[in-house]
Each structure stands twice: as structure tokens, then as C-alpha cells.
């Protein structure tokens, strides 16, 4: 079986409804032996393409990972990039804004962490957090030191989203190719993984995993609310 990425790709202008997409598909391999063989082949291809990217020194590849909590974002980054030369690949994690970041604009830390030409950059979470988490918890905005005009109901969602779109267009025009991944899983599978965290990886489990919330999907038309999920845990 060969996975067709078009089945999972969102094009500009598409409506997004995660409930319409399957969260479990038939495996692309028949055994673990075949899986490891396919993984080895794909890693070799990725390594060759990375060397070409580095040698040409013309473009940047920026991978952005967002995920439902417990969807395996860290593991996906670790496995997919296992064959990449670490000297040509940079991974940055976006967590709660630091005191220094709060003194700057929304996209300051993004510009600071952008990879150089010829390299692959990975954002573990991203600037989309500002239009995701704060829509679920608008009280966060009041602690970010923003001017009163930025806290207007209309500006809160329109302006940051427009800024991110403008940034991505600017980056594309200057040779950066952005690929975004959103990892999603069913509520039953999420519950199963939360229970595994409690029994096997307690350090990964926090009180925020228990608080229900809404997930916000960012589309070219703007951020929209989707179905319930647990609030994102660090």
C-alpha cells in the first residue's frame, strides 16, 4: 500500500473539519521488517535531498508541527528526522512566552529562530499558538502587556492571523518553503495515551491534560473553533 499525501493535504481555500478525516488508516506495510526497510529507504532519500538543499544554498525548508495533545508530535519529529544531518537541521520548541519574548512583538521570536538558507528548520509548535491558545483562554492576552487597541474583540483574531499570513508570504518570496503538519487522533485514543502517561510516563501528565477545551483550526479564511479536546499540555 502506498499513502497518497493528497488525501491528507489542505489546500488554500479548503474548509477544514477534522471529523470528516479518518484518524486511523490501513498500514502502509505488512510487517515490522518491511516497515524498517521502508523507513530506511525514506531516510536515505531525505538525507540525499538535504545534501542537495545544503549544496544549492538557495532555499530553506521550514516544518511546522502542531498537534492534539498526546498525538505524538515529539516522536514524529524524532523519527522522521532521524536520518538528517544535525548540523544542517535546527529544532525550536515554542512554549509559554518568556519574560524577554513578552517585551517584543508577536513574531519576534519566530524571526529570531528562522533557519538559514540551505538548512531545515523545525518548529515544535509555532507562532500559531498565539491564535490558538488565546482564543480558548483570552485572559492570557491581558498578561502579555499588549496595548488596549490590540485587545479589541475584532483585532484579537484578525490582526495576529493577518500578521502570520503576511510573514509566510514574505518568507516564501525569499526562498523559504513552509510545510505544516497537524497531528490528530480520536478521543478514545487520546484517553488511552493519557492513561499510559499516568502509568508509565507520569512526568508527561499535568493538570492541564484534564481540563476540556476547544481546538482551533487555522485556515486561510481565519481561525475557527472545532470539537472538544484537552488543553495542550507542556
N, C-alpha and C positions, 0 to 999 in steps of 0.2 A: 504494500500500500504506500502511496506517495501523498503527502499532505500538500494541498494546494493553498498557499498563503492567501489567495484571493478570497477564500471562504471566511477569513478572519480579519480582513482589511477594511478599514473605514476610510472612505473617500470624502473629500471635501464636499459638503452639502448633504451627506447622508444623515438620516435620522438614526439615533442610537437607542436601542432598547436591549439591554443585556439579557432580559428574559427570553428573547427570541433566539439567542445563540446557544448552541449546545455547550455545556460545561464538562462534558465527557465525550470523547470520541474514540473510535476504534484505534488501537495501537498501530504505529507505523512499522512495527517489527514483530516477528513471530517468536523470538526468544531473547534472553539476555545476551547471548553470544552475538546474535545479529544486531542487537541494539548497540553493543560496544563497537562492533565493526562499522556501523553507520556513523556513530559518533566520531570514531577515529577518522573516517573519510571526511566528514564535515569540518572537523577541526583542522585537518590538513588544508582543505580548501580555504578556510578562514585565515589560516596563517599565511598562505600564499598571497591572498588578496591584501592582507595587512602589509606585507612587504612591498607590494606594488603601490599601495597608498602612501607608504612612507617614502619610497623612492621618487615618486612623482612630486611630492611636496606641494600639491595644488589644492587639495580638498581636506576637509575634516568630516569625520563620521561621529555624530552625537546620538547616543542611545539613551532614551528616557524611559525609565521603568516606574510605573505606578501600579498599585495592586490593592485588592481587597486584603484585609488583614489575614495572615496565615496562608496566603496564596502561594508562598514560596518564592518571593521576589529575590531574596539574597541567594538562595540556592540556584535559581535560574541564571543569575549573573555569574556565579562561580562556575557553573558547569559549561555554559555557552562560551565563556571567555577563557576556558582552561588552556586553549592552545595558542593564545595571543601573547606576543612578547610583552612583558610587563613594562619594558622601557618605552613602548610606544602606545601604552594604554593607561588612562587615568580614570579612577573611580571616585566620585564625590557623593557623599550622603547629605541629604537635606533634612535637618531635624528642626527642632524648635529654634527660632532665631536667637542668636547670641546677642549680648549687650552691644557689641560692635555693629552687628548687622542691623539692629534696630535704629542705629544712628544714620542709616543710609536708606536709599530708596528701595522699592520692591525688588528690582532686578540687579542690584549692585553685586550681590554675592554670585549671581549667575554669570555676569560678565567676568568677575574675578576668576571663576573656575572653568571657563571655556577652554577646551583643548587647543593646542597649536596645530597648524597645518601639518598634514602627514600623520596625524595621530587619531586614535579612537578615544572618545570621552564617554563615560557612562555616568548618568545622573540617577542615583538611587533615591527616588522621589525627586521633586523638581520645583521650579517656580510655580507649578500648578497648585501646589499646596495652598497658596495664598487665595486662590479662588475655589478651593475645595473645602478645607477645614473651616475657614472663617464663615462660609455660608451655613455650615451646620452649627457653628458656635460664634456668632457675630460679636460676642463680648470680647473675643480675643483682640479685635481691632482696637478697642479702647485702651489696650495696654501697649500699643505699638507706636504711640506718640505721633499719630497722623494729624494733619490739620483738620479742622471741623468740616471743611468743604469735602474732604475725602471720605467722610463718614456718612455723607448723604446716601439714602437708600438706593438711588439710581446709580450714583457714581461708584458705590462699593463694588458692584458687579460689572459694570460696563468698563470703567477705566482700567482696572488691573488686567482684565481679559484683553482689552484692546492693546495694552502695552505688550503683553506676551505675544500676541499675533504680529505686531509690528516688529518686535525683536526677531521672531523666527523668519520673517520675510527679509529682514536685514541680513541675518546670518546666511540664509540661502543664497542671497545675491552675492555674498562674499565667499562662497565655496563650501559652506557647512551643510551637510546633508543630515537632516534630523529624522530619526526613526523612533516612533513612540510605541511602547508596549504597555497594555493594561492587562494584568493577570487577574482572572476572576474565577470564583468557584462557588458551588452551591452552598446553601446554608447548612445542609446536612454534613457536607464535607468539612466546612469551616468548624462546625461544632466538634466533629471528630478530631480535628487538628488541635483545637483548643484543649480538649481533654488530654491529648497526648502531651501538650505543653505542661499541663499540671502534673502529670505522672512522670514525665521524662525530662522536660526542659522547663522547670519552674521559673528560671530566670527570664524566660521569654514572655511569661504571662503576667499581666498587670491588671489593675482595677479597670483601666480604660477598655479592656477586652470585654467587660461585662456590660458596658453602657451602650444601649442601642442608639442608632443614629440613622442618618440618611446618607447615601452615597451620591455624590455629584459627578455627573459625566460632562466633560468639557467637549463641546462640538464646535464646528465652525460657526454655528448660529449663536453660541454662548453656552454658559454652564447651565445644566438642567438637573433637577432632582430626580433620583431613581429610587429603587426599593431600599428597604431597611438593611443595615449592616452594623457590625460592631464598629465602634470608633477606632480609628487607627492607633495601634499600639507602637511604641518605640521598640 
